[in-house]
Amino acid sequence: MSAMLTAEDLSTEDYRAGLRSWLIERQSALAPYRSTHAATHAELVTLGRQLARELWDADWKRWGWPRDAGGLGGGPLHRAVLYDELGGQGLLLPETDYVAEVLGDATIRFAPEIARKLLADFVSGREIWAQGFSEPEAGSDLASLRTRAVRDGDDYVVSGQKIWTSNGYLADRLFTLVRTGTPDSRHRGISALLIDTDIPGVTIRPLTYASGLDEMAECFFDDVRVPADRLIGAENAGWGVAMFLLQFERGMYAWMRHVWLRGRIRELAAQVKATDTASAEALGRAYQTVCALRARSAATVRRLAAGEMVGPEASADKVLLATAEQTTLDTARQLLFPAFETDPAAEGWRSDWWYTRAASVYGGSGEVQRTILADRVLHLPAEDGRERKG
């Protein structure tokens, strides 16, 4: 297969066949990556980074990324196949890839020089990047963000706060939205900066969920000096960067989560061994939601691979993702009761159930996504009968 990996073009079918063969041949060596749970989130991230390095060093993970960024060519379809095959072999998906799928293509498009220098370290697992968008008073309404960046010579001086930053306290760099325009400039005055976390003035604190998971963090910037060459895209053009990467957050992230959910349903079915009709029907309904998510996200990934802008219809991916996550874990709670509630061996299930409670909130609430679909995709009339704008 090594000869094939040096070819100018590798079809997704050949890539899938070669990758699957390699994964099967290395079943024993890859056994440490077969569990999707760890004692702490940091341990899970470390496991994922180790797997990412093995895949990168064997060239499998280099497919899907351009040669200028250290890859071997191909695009989102190759990456989707990678996640599909990892899940099919019961292996975890590297946690850092969830963020790489959101930030990677945007960095390539809007900051090719940064991508050339730094992206390979991120995708290969050598570094961790995080996405610093949400603020205490700017979650779903990103246009109201207040973290400020002022140009001072060859630097931007950044002050403000971010919250709900996935992997933030583990990150080497933060892909951050900042306000470079006037305070009331809304989306017209936003820029994107890549900020190193080890420079003076950056403080990051982990946040702990009700489940005990410490995936998120809050980030503080106190007159942080960021080199101007870390600007992603043009000054005051960060909204366009955010809208571009949002379609990858909707499509590629949803694809990865469907792979994870499919594995959880397999585990649940094996654990329950349902013989009664009610349990079998509950498993079937959960699986149907995951199949719907797979079909929808696959269509989005194909459009991304074709270079299309997906636009507001990507909100459907987000709605289906929340539905599939919550239905699957609600089904686990139902079928594993009462052990689900009290058994220490069910801690992984409980933690996942807690996490999916936020699936209809993070990354854009379900209500906002349905409104976008009603207004901009279906063009439905408003509740008062008047035509909606947009």
C-alpha positions in Angstrom: 0.0 0.0 0.0 3.0 2.3 0.5 3.4 2.6 -3.3 -0.2 3.6 -3.6 0.2 6.3 -1.0 2.8 8.0 -3.2 0.5 8.1 -6.2 -0.7 11.4 -7.4 -4.3 10.6 -6.9 -5.8 8.0 -4.5 -9.6 7.3 -4.9 -11.6 7.1 -1.8 -12.5 3.5 -2.6 -8.8 2.5 -2.8 -8.1 4.5 0.3 -10.9 2.8 2.2 -9.7 -0.7 1.1 -6.1 0.0 2.0 -6.9 1.7 5.3 -9.2 -1.1 6.4 -6.6 -3.7 5.6 -4.0 -1.8 7.6 -6.3 -1.4 10.6 -7.1 -5.1 10.6 -3.5 -6.1 10.3 -2.6 -3.9 13.3 -5.5 -4.9 15.6 -3.3 -5.9 18.5 -1.1 -2.9 18.3 -4.1 -0.6 18.1 -5.9 -2.2 21.1 -5.2 0.7 23.4 -7.3 2.9 21.2 -10.3 0.6 21.2 -12.0 2.2 24.2 -13.8 5.5 23.7 -13.6 6.3 27.4 -10.8 7.3 29.8 -10.5 8.4 33.5 -10.2 12.0 32.5 -10.7 14.1 29.4 -7.0 14.9 29.2 -6.2 11.2 29.1 -8.7 10.7 26.2 -7.1 13.6 24.3 -3.7 12.0 24.9 -4.9 8.7 23.5 -6.3 10.3 20.5 -3.1 12.3 19.8 -1.1 9.1 20.0 -3.5 7.4 17.5 -3.3 10.5 15.2 0.5 10.3 15.2 0.4 6.6 14.2 -2.0 7.3 11.4 0.0 10.3 10.3 3.4 8.5 10.4 1.8 5.7 8.3 0.5 8.3 5.8 -3.2 7.4 6.3 -4.0 10.7 8.1 -2.1 12.8 5.5 -4.7 12.0 2.9 -7.5 14.6 3.0 -5.1 17.5 3.4 -3.2 19.5 0.7 0.5 18.9 0.1 1.2 22.6 0.9 0.0 21.8 4.4 2.0 18.6 4.8 -0.7 16.3 3.4 -0.9 14.0 0.4 -3.9 15.5 -1.3 -7.5 14.6 -1.4 -10.1 16.3 0.8 -13.1 16.0 3.1 -14.2 12.7 1.6 -10.9 11.0 2.5 -11.2 12.3 6.0 -14.8 11.1 6.2 -13.6 7.6 5.1 -10.9 7.7 7.8 -13.4 8.3 10.6 -15.9 5.7 9.2 -13.2 3.0 9.1 -11.9 3.9 12.6 -15.4 3.6 14.0 -16.0 0.4 12.0 -13.0 -1.2 13.8 -14.2 0.0 17.2 -11.4 2.6 17.5 -11.8 6.0 19.0 -11.8 9.1 16.9 -9.0 11.5 18.0 -10.6 14.3 20.1 -8.4 16.9 18.4 -9.9 16.0 15.0 -13.3 17.4 16.0 -11.6 20.8 16.2 -9.3 20.2 13.2 -12.4 19.6 11.0 -13.8 23.0 12.0 -10.6 25.0 11.7 -8.3 23.2 9.2 -10.0 24.1 5.9 -10.6 27.7 7.0 -6.9 28.1 7.9 -5.9 26.7 4.5 -8.3 29.0 2.6 -7.7 32.3 4.5 -4.2 31.9 5.9 -2.2 29.6 3.6 1.1 30.7 5.0 0.0 29.8 8.5 -1.3 26.5 7.2 1.9 25.8 5.5 3.9 26.3 8.6 1.7 25.0 11.4 -1.3 23.0 10.3 0.6 19.6 9.9 1.5 19.8 13.6 -2.2 20.2 14.5 -3.6 17.5 12.2 -0.9 15.0 13.2 -1.5 15.4 16.9 1.7 17.1 17.8 -0.2 20.2 18.8 -3.7 21.0 20.1 -5.7 24.0 18.8 -8.9 25.3 20.2 -11.7 27.4 18.9 -12.2 30.7 20.9 -15.5 32.1 19.7 -18.2 32.1 22.5 -18.1 34.8 25.2 -20.2 35.1 28.4 -22.6 37.4 26.7 -22.0 36.3 23.1 -23.0 32.7 22.5 -25.5 32.2 19.7 -25.2 36.0 18.9 -21.5 36.0 17.9 -21.9 39.4 16.2 -22.1 40.9 19.7 -18.7 39.6 20.9 -16.6 42.1 22.9 -13.0 40.7 23.0 -11.0 43.5 21.6 -7.9 43.6 19.4 -6.2 46.9 18.7 -3.4 47.2 16.1 -0.1 48.5 17.6 2.7 48.4 15.1 3.5 44.8 14.1 1.1 43.4 16.8 -2.5 43.2 17.8 -3.1 43.9 21.5 -6.0 41.6 22.7 -8.1 42.0 25.8 -11.3 40.1 26.8 -12.7 36.7 27.7 -13.8 33.6 25.9 -15.9 30.7 27.4 -16.9 27.2 26.5 -13.6 26.6 24.7 -13.3 22.9 23.9 -9.8 21.6 24.9 -8.9 25.1 25.8 -6.8 24.3 28.8 -4.8 21.8 26.8 -4.4 23.9 23.7 -1.1 25.3 22.2 -3.0 27.8 20.1 -6.4 29.5 20.1 -8.2 30.3 16.8 -10.0 33.3 18.1 -12.6 35.8 17.0 -11.9 39.4 18.1 -13.4 42.8 17.6 -11.2 45.1 15.5 -13.9 47.5 14.4 -15.9 49.9 16.5 -17.9 48.6 19.5 -21.2 48.8 17.5 -19.7 47.3 14.3 -21.4 43.9 14.8 -20.3 41.4 12.2 -18.6 44.0 10.1 -15.8 44.6 12.7 -14.7 41.1 13.6 -11.3 39.5 12.8 -9.8 36.1 13.4 -6.5 35.6 15.1 -4.4 32.5 15.9 -3.1 33.2 19.5 -0.4 31.1 21.1 -1.4 30.1 24.7 2.1 30.4 26.2 2.5 34.2 25.7 2.2 36.7 28.5 -1.3 37.8 29.4 -3.2 34.5 28.4 -4.9 32.7 31.3 -6.9 29.6 30.8 -9.0 27.8 33.4 -10.8 24.4 32.9 -14.6 24.2 33.4 -16.1 21.0 34.8 -19.5 19.7 33.7 -22.2 18.3 36.0 -21.0 14.9 34.8 -17.4 15.6 36.0 -16.1 16.0 32.4 -13.6 18.8 32.1 -13.5 19.3 28.3 -14.3 23.1 28.3 -12.4 26.1 29.5 -12.6 29.8 29.9 -9.9 32.0 28.5 -8.8 35.5 29.6 -6.7 37.9 27.5 -5.0 40.8 29.4 -3.2 43.0 26.9 -1.9 40.0 24.9 0.4 41.0 22.1 -0.2 38.8 19.0 1.9 39.2 15.9 -0.1 40.7 13.0 1.0 37.9 10.8 -1.3 35.6 12.8 -4.3 37.3 11.3 -6.6 34.7 9.6 -8.0 36.5 6.5 -8.3 40.3 6.3 -8.8 42.6 9.2 -12.6 43.1 9.9 -13.3 40.1 7.6 -13.5 37.5 10.4 -17.3 37.0 10.0 -16.7 35.5 6.5 -14.1 33.2 8.0 -16.5 32.1 10.7 -19.3 31.5 8.2 -16.9 29.4 6.0 -15.8 27.2 8.9 -19.4 26.9 10.3 -20.3 24.6 7.3 -17.5 22.3 8.3 -18.6 22.4 11.9 -22.1 21.4 10.8 -21.1 18.7 8.2 -17.8 17.2 9.2 -18.4 17.4 12.9 -21.9 15.8 12.4 -20.3 13.0 10.3 -17.8 12.3 13.1 -20.5 12.2 15.8 -22.6 9.9 13.7 -19.7 7.4 13.7 -19.4 7.7 17.4 -23.1 7.2 17.9 -23.1 4.2 15.7 -20.5 2.6 17.9 -22.5 3.4 21.1 -25.6 1.7 19.6 -23.5 -1.4 18.8 -22.3 -1.4 22.4 -25.8 -0.9 23.8 -27.3 -3.7 21.6 -24.6 -6.1 22.8 -25.1 -5.1 26.4 -28.9 -5.3 26.4 -29.2 -8.3 24.1 -32.9 -7.3 23.6 -35.3 -10.1 23.0 -38.5 -8.3 23.8 -40.3 -6.2 21.2 -40.3 -3.0 23.2 -36.5 -3.0 23.6 -35.9 -3.9 20.0 -38.1 -1.1 18.8 -36.4 1.4 21.1 -33.0 0.4 19.6 -34.4 0.6 16.1 -35.8 4.1 16.6 -32.4 5.3 17.9 -30.6 3.7 15.0 -33.0 5.4 12.6 -32.0 8.8 13.9 -28.4 7.9 13.4 -29.0 6.7 9.9 -30.8 10.0 9.1 -27.8 11.9 10.5 -25.5 9.8 8.4 -27.4 10.4 5.2 -27.7 14.2 5.8 -24.1 14.7 6.9 -22.8 12.6 4.0 -24.6 14.8 1.5 -23.1 17.9 3.2 -19.6 16.4 3.2 -19.9 15.7 -0.6 -20.8 19.3 -1.2 -17.9 20.5 0.9 -15.6 18.2 -1.1 -17.0 19.7 -4.3 -16.0 23.2 -3.1 -19.6 24.4 -2.6 -20.8 26.8 0.1 -23.4 24.8 2.0 -25.1 27.9 3.6 -28.1 27.9 5.9 -29.4 24.4 5.0 -26.5 23.1 7.1 -28.7 23.9 10.1 -30.5 20.7 9.3 -27.4 18.7 10.1 -27.2 20.4 13.5 -30.9 19.6 14.3 -30.5 16.0 13.3 -27.2 15.7 15.3 -28.9 16.9 18.5 -31.9 14.6 17.8 -29.7 11.5 17.2 -27.4 12.2 20.3 -30.3 12.7 22.7 -32.4 9.9 21.4 -29.5 7.4 21.5 -28.5 8.2 25.1 -32.1 8.4 26.3 -32.6 4.9 24.8 -29.5 3.7 26.7 -30.9 5.2 29.9 -34.2 3.5 29.3 -32.8 0.0 28.4 -30.0 -0.1 31.1 -32.2 1.1 34.0 -31.7 0.8 36.9 -28.0 0.0 36.5 -27.6 3.2 34.3 -28.4 5.3 37.4 -26.2 3.7 40.0 -23.8 1.1 38.7 -20.2 2.4 38.7 -19.7 0.3 35.5 -22.2 2.5 33.8 -20.3 5.8 34.4 -19.4 6.1 30.8 -23.0 5.9 29.8 -24.0 8.5 32.4 -21.3 10.9 31.3 -22.3 10.6 27.7 -26.0 11.1 28.6 -25.1 14.3 30.5 -23.0 15.6 27.5 -25.8 15.1 25.0 -28.1 17.3 27.1 -26.2 20.2 25.6 -26.3 18.9 22.0 -29.4 21.1 21.3 -27.6 24.2 22.7 -23.9 24.3 21.9 -22.9 25.4 18.4 -26.3 27.1 17.9 -29.4 26.2 19.8 -32.1 24.0 18.3 -34.6 26.9 18.3 -32.2 29.1 16.4 -31.4 26.4 13.8 -35.1 25.7 13.2 -35.7 29.4 12.7 -32.9 29.6 10.2 -34.4 26.7 8.3 -37.9 28.2 8.4 -36.7 31.7 7.3 -33.9 31.0 4.8 -34.5 27.5 3.5 -38.2 26.7 3.6 -39.3 30.4 3.4 -42.3 29.7 5.7 -44.6 32.6 6.7 -44.2 34.1 10.1 -46.6 33.2 12.9 -48.5 36.4 12.3 -49.0 35.4 8.6 -46.6 38.0 7.2 -43.8 36.9 4.9 -40.5 36.3 6.7 -37.5 38.4 5.7 -34.5 36.7 4.2 
